[in-house]
Amino acid sequence: MIKAVITAAGRGTRLLPMTKEMPKEMMPVFSKIYGDGPVVLPLLQLIFEQIYSCNIRDYCFIVGREKRSIEDHFTPDHDFLKILSDRNKSIISKFYRKIEQSHLVWVNQNSPKGFGDAVKHAERFVGNDDLVVHAGDVSIIGKSPHPISRLIDVGKDPSISAVLLVRKVKDPKRHGIPVLRKISKTSFLVEEVEEKPERPKSNMGLMPLYFFKPKIFECLRKIKPGKGGEYQLTDAIQRLIEEGEKVIAIPVNSYEDVLDVGTVESFKQSQEISFRRA
């Protein structure tokens, strides 16, 4: 079994005052996911729908205490359905059916101590199963198969402990940066990773979408606060490598676009990209 861990506990301060009450993960994007023209939906719903399409049904949402609106959105309200037009009723009903066919768990990260700390909160939920980790403020859109499916396919190799998603970035000092050695046409061996390095060793950056075997939790328990005084998932991946575990990276394909609602500029670009594709 593979479980999904979706992190949505960040403060979203770069999008204030909009995110004072509304979590950044609920910022709107466009999608044609329901087939009949573009719809507007929260990015976090798009992420859930993408993971659902990869046949994953167990979800752990890591949220902050002030993010009740996320749980409300993922709670079916059948009285609300009664007042909708036929088209809107169909759209919302499809979303509700997916929720009802899934197992959703909500875990509070009372204070944001980093991506690694957020993922560590899901250890009890994951148990001994494999997991997909997906940040709630970034999504990849494009043709099938989705990167989630590609990560899972590569991770089926029992010798592999983690599979990362990478792409070229313009500002490597703002990303986790891997040192890669190409081992096939579509994959790399990860020899080292570093979070937001002052002197980046490449312009390939990590996307916040990962496949892990449960050993990642052992490494998360061993790391200390890193960049920014936070517990970094990148540091736990580096610990995996240092302990002799095999970590693989695959690239974002040229026909795929990244939606990122983390900053004003990236949110604007995400709306333009998603509308064009919808």
Beta strands, then each sheet from edge to edge (+ up, - down):
strand 1: 2-8
strand 2: 28-31
strand 3: 39-42
strand 4: 58-63
strand 5: 103-108
strand 6: 130-135
strand 7: 138-141
strand 8: 160-168
strand 9: 176-184
strand 10: 187-195
strand 11: 204-212
strand 12: 246-251
strand 13: 257-260
sheet 1: 5+ 4+ 1+ 6+ 11- 8+ 12+ 10- 9+
sheet 2: 2+ 3-
sheet 3: 7+ 13-
end
